[in-house]
Amino acid sequence: MTGPTRAERADATGASHAEQSGPTGAAHGERTQPTRHKARKRAVDILFEAELRETDPLETLAVRMTDAAPPVREFTAQLVRGVVGGQPDLDHEIAAHLAEGWTLLRLPRVDRTVLRIATYELTAGETPAPVVIAEAVKLAAELSTDESPAFVNAVLAAISTAHP
């Protein structure tokens, strides 16, 4: 006789499926990142690529949506479109919270991209600020310099405080 299923254990303990399957929410020992984190990382990739190649980010997004494997998630597309549509305002908001003597162009390209995405999310108001900031810090830690996570955290905390 087999034991209770994962869902039955979750029902009995009040824990969710993600809690039962480990810190990443993966079942059967798979180590996958949460879906929204992957979508944010993909948005960073698309925006970074477009800036590096000096191409239109929406064109880069369109190409990735038709040619990419794995497919581009809708949340990724929403982030890219939101950043592109609001970039002047996002850049102004970020620049207003940089330390004296710093400009947006002085920032590493990855940090600038992560800050734009997170600032868009903070101003869109759909995701709680602590989640947005934690995700941005995680992306900075994965993709940028050793100093970047603390820097990204400080800038986003200031933006979040200014726009509760």
DABEL-V205829 format. One record per residue. N is the residue number from 1. PSI is psi in whole degrees, 0 to 359 (999 if undefined). BURIAL is + if it has 16 or more other C-alpha atoms within 10 Angstrom, else -. Layout:
# DABEL-V205829
((N;PSI;BURIAL) (N;PSI;BURIAL))
This chain:
# DABEL-V205829
((1;139;-) (2;160;-) (3;184;-) (4;151;-) (5;167;-) (6;317;-) (7;320;-) (8;321;-) (9;320;-) (10;317;+) (11;322;-) (12;327;-) (13;349;-) (14;3;-) (15;151;-) (16;169;-) (17;318;+) (18;320;-) (19;324;-) (20;330;+) (21;6;+) (22;177;-) (23;338;-) (24;355;+) (25;8;+) (26;139;+) (27;156;-) (28;36;-) (29;358;-) (30;142;-) (31;83;-) (32;153;-) (33;153;-) (34;150;-) (35;314;-) (36;328;-) (37;316;+) (38;320;+) (39;319;+) (40;317;+) (41;320;+) (42;323;+) (43;319;+) (44;314;+) (45;313;+) (46;313;+) (47;321;+) (48;313;+) (49;315;+) (50;318;+) (51;317;-) (52;318;-) (53;356;-) (54;48;-) (55;167;-) (56;123;-) (57;328;+) (58;327;+) (59;318;-) (60;317;+) (61;314;+) (62;317;-) (63;314;-) (64;326;+) (65;330;+) (66;330;-) (67;348;-) (68;146;-) (69;123;-) (70;162;-) (71;153;-) (72;129;+) (73;154;+) (74;323;-) (75;322;+) (76;312;+) (77;319;+) (78;317;-) (79;314;+) (80;312;+) (81;320;+) (82;318;+) (83;314;+) (84;314;+) (85;332;-) (86;15;-) (87;316;+) (88;317;-) (89;320;-) (90;314;+) (91;319;+) (92;315;-) (93;316;+) (94;311;+) (95;325;+) (96;342;+) (97;11;+) (98;154;+) (99;154;-) (100;136;-) (101;352;-) (102;143;-) (103;164;-) (104;320;+) (105;341;-) (106;340;-) (107;150;-) (108;143;-) (109;320;+) (110;315;+) (111;317;+) (112;317;+) (113;315;+) (114;317;+) (115;322;+) (116;315;+) (117;312;+) (118;321;+) (119;320;+) (120;312;+) (121;320;+) (122;319;+) (123;334;+) (124;331;-) (125;13;-) (126;335;-) (127;137;-) (128;140;-) (129;316;+) (130;326;-) (131;314;-) (132;313;+) (133;315;+) (134;318;+) (135;318;+) (136;318;+) (137;319;+) (138;317;+) (139;317;+) (140;320;+) (141;323;+) (142;326;-) (143;348;+) (144;205;+) (145;169;-) (146;329;-) (147;343;-) (148;318;+) (149;315;+) (150;320;-) (151;310;+) (152;318;+) (153;314;+) (154;315;+) (155;314;+) (156;325;+) (157;319;+) (158;317;-) (159;317;+) (160;320;+) (161;322;-) (162;335;-) (163;73;-) (164;999;-))
